[in-house]
Amino acid sequence: MTAALLLPAAILVAWTLIIWAWMLATRVPAMQKARLHPEKAKHTRGDAWNALPSEVRQVADNYNHLMEQPTIFYAIVMVLAVSGETGMVDVGLAWAYVALRIIHSLWQVTRNVVMIRFYLFVVSTLVLFPMAGRAIYLLLT
């Protein structure tokens, strides 16, 4: 059951690397086209950043998002895996979280209607609550 729990985490890692490649493939050409020197773009906000097309910034923003909240998911998965007491509910919640994060990514880098993206974020966050609760329970018992 541990491998079944770790697989969604590994898939989210792979997805994050895909977004990284997408970011690289869009950002570098956009910076070249805008004649934007990398030193002027060292901060992700401001005039230099705004010189890049929105669709390029959306991919970079999503990559940053995949470095933020999913760290909680990875920590929970590790606690559950180490406990050796994982069940189908844990695995199902892990897959739900990963699916929601991938949908969130696809939405952000394509359509990017903020309220829909926000709802996807909220729902994916809500999935973490029972996962975290279960991890804490297993550590206390």
C-alpha positions, 0 to 999 in steps of 0.5 A: 500500500505504501507504493500506491500512496507514493505513486501520486506524489511521484506523479506530482513531482513529474508534473512539476518538472513538465511545468518547469520545462514548459516555463523554460521553453516559453520564458527564454524565447520571450525574454530574447524577443523582448530583448530582456537581459536576465539581470533585469528580470531577477525579480519576478515582479516589476517592469521587466517581468511585465514586459513578458507576455501574460501566457509566459508569466502564467506558466512561471507563476504556476511553477512557483505555486507547485513549489508552495502548497504541494510541500504540505502534501509531500510531507503528509504523504511521507508521514503516512508512508512511514507509518505503514498504516496507509489505506485506500482512503489515503491513496484516494485522497492523494490521487484526488489532490494530484488530479486537482493540482494538475487541473489547477495547473492546466487551468492557470496556464491556459484559461486562467480565469481567477475565480475558477482557479481559486475554487480549484485551489480551495478544493485541493486544499480541503483534500489536505485536511483529512490527509493531515488529520489521518497522519496526525492520528497515526502518529499519536496512536 
